[in-house]
Amino acid sequence: MSRALLVLDAYDEAGREGLARAGAEPAGALYHRLLTSLAPTARIDVVTFSSTAGFVLPTGRRWRATTAWCGPAAA
């Protein structure tokens, strides 16, 4: 079974727009690319945490992934 990874891109809309204006790729995309290079067989899902309506982190037995949390809301 391959590893499951969940990337939570926690930049708010203003932060994502600032990154785009500076020519930077979104944090979630950057982490996806990095993790894919480190674990090419992993299933990697990216959620834009601050703007994904109704998103709730799974818990307990439903949770079978490692989480990478990026962005200022991670602090």
C-alpha positions in Angstrom: 0.0 0.0 0.0 1.4 3.4 -0.9 1.6 6.2 1.7 -1.2 8.8 1.8 -0.2 12.4 2.4 -2.5 15.4 2.9 -1.2 18.9 2.3 -3.1 21.7 3.9 -2.4 24.9 2.1 -3.3 27.4 4.9 -2.6 30.6 3.1 -5.7 32.9 3.1 -6.9 34.5 -0.1 -4.7 37.6 0.3 -1.6 35.5 1.0 -2.3 33.4 -2.1 -2.7 36.5 -4.2 0.5 38.0 -2.8 2.4 34.8 -3.8 0.9 35.0 -7.3 1.8 38.7 -7.7 5.4 37.8 -6.7 5.5 35.0 -9.3 5.6 32.2 -6.7 3.6 29.1 -7.1 0.9 28.3 -4.5 2.3 26.6 -1.3 0.2 23.5 -1.8 1.5 23.0 -5.3 5.1 23.5 -4.1 4.6 20.9 -1.3 3.0 18.5 -3.8 5.9 18.8 -6.1 8.4 18.4 -3.3 6.7 15.4 -1.7 6.2 13.7 -5.1 10.0 14.0 -5.7 10.6 12.4 -2.3 7.8 9.8 -2.4 6.8 9.2 -6.0 4.3 6.4 -5.2 2.5 8.3 -2.5 -1.1 9.5 -2.9 -0.9 13.2 -2.3 -4.1 15.3 -1.8 -3.9 19.1 -1.5 -6.6 21.1 0.3 -6.7 24.9 0.4 -7.7 24.9 4.0 -8.8 28.5 4.5 -11.2 28.5 1.5 -12.5 24.9 1.2 -16.1 25.3 2.4 -17.1 22.6 4.9 -13.7 20.9 5.1 -13.3 19.1 8.4 -10.1 17.1 9.2 -10.9 13.4 9.5 -10.2 11.8 12.9 -9.7 8.5 14.5 -10.2 5.4 12.3 -11.1 7.5 9.3 -7.6 9.2 9.3 -5.0 7.3 7.4 -2.6 9.9 6.1 0.4 12.0 7.1 -0.3 15.8 7.1 2.0 18.5 5.8 0.6 21.9 6.8 2.0 25.0 5.0 1.1 28.7 5.2 0.8 31.3 7.9 -2.3 29.8 9.4 -0.1 26.8 10.4 1.6 28.9 13.1 
